[in-house]
């Protein structure tokens, strides 16, 4: 399956039977990002976390006793 990175527009080939290919086929809202872009985003995110000014807002899950 040929896929295109949403950030750098690089076209790559992934196996048709891989879980990632199945996600892309069945749910068009899922997007593909190449390994280089993933690594670059991870590095920059870790740099922002290290500064102390990065806040990750997550929803607080309440335990339901039901």
N, C-alpha and C positions, 0 to 999 in steps of 0.2 A: 504494500500500500504506500503510495506516495503522499507525503504530508508536507505542509509548509509552516515554518515557524512564524508565529504571530508578531514577533519583535523584529527579527532580522531578515525575514522572507527567504530564508535558506530552505531549499527543497531537499528532503531526505526520504529514504526508503526504510520502512519498518515492516517486520513480518506480518502477514495477514492474520495469523492466528495468535498474535500477542494480545494481552489484556488491554493495552493502550489502544490498539487498532480497533478492538471491539467497542471500547468506550466512544471513540470518535465516530464510528459508524452508527451506533445506536442512539447517541445523544449529540446532536449537532452543536449544542451550546458549549460542549467541551472543546478546548483548543489545544493545539500542540505547541510545545516550546522545546527548542533544541537544547542539548546538554550544555553547550557553551553559554547560552543565555540563562539557563537555570543556575549555573555555577556563578555567573556574574551577579545575578540578583541575590543569591545567597550570601556572597561575600560582602556586598554593599549593605545588605540588611544587618549582617553581623557587625559591620562597622558602625552603623547607626545605633544598634543596641548597646555597643560598647561606650558610646558617648553619654548614655544615660538620659538622653532627651527623647528616646523612642518609646512610645506607649502603645501597647497592643491591646485594643479594646475588645474583650471577649464577653459574650453574654454569660451571666451567672446562672448556672443550672440549679434549680431547687429540687431536692429529693422529694418525690411524691411518695407518700406512704400508702397510696391507693394501690 
